[in-house]
Amino acid sequence: MKKISIQIILLLITGYTAMAATPNTSTDGKARLDTATFATGCFWCTEAKFQQLKGVKKVISGFSGGTVANPTYNQVCTGTTGHAEACNIIYDPAQITYDELLAAFFVAHDPTQLNRQGNDVGTQYRSAIFYHNAAQKQKANYYIGKLNAEHAYKNKIVTQVAPYKAFYKAEDYHQNYYNLNKGSNPYCKYVIQPELEKFRKVFKNKLKN
């Protein structure tokens, strides 16, 4: 992997700072799940990568950050609805922390590309973190500031940090896309699979069995 991946792991997983852990059980003693909402370009890629991580219980592909209610995929693809292709990542904080998910976020894509990821171009492919609470906002801004200060990337991070307001689940055929289409879809083979292999190497100690 690139030097940036090693730096991110040091910053976010081993960490230069220890932030207070959030309690992971509810009053009835059951495990409490939490949600992170990230946009890293094509949500097929985002979904496939975060599904790999131990502690991630479910990944839902959809749209967030726009102005049109209940948009279709075709509408979002026009770039006129304001939405980003995003994923709701439902996870168990007892197994994986939000900090570790942020580490995966910064490894999963290039956060210095404005309104694009590779050949996918448009505001719908922007880099974004939609925070659910003040703690998520603080951590997102903290790590972006830290990575920029250390010049971890050649260019400045352009990730949008915005409040989570609404999330619209994408059509059913977008869900679990890579796993259901990797044997027949060229995009899965030539775009998602190489990226997924790189991601798995970085997080080999954090993967599901």
Summary of the structure (lengths in Angstrom):
residues: 209
radius of gyration: 16.3
end to end distance: 22.1
largest distance: 48.1
contacts: 654
relative contact order: 0.21
helix: 39%
strand: 21%
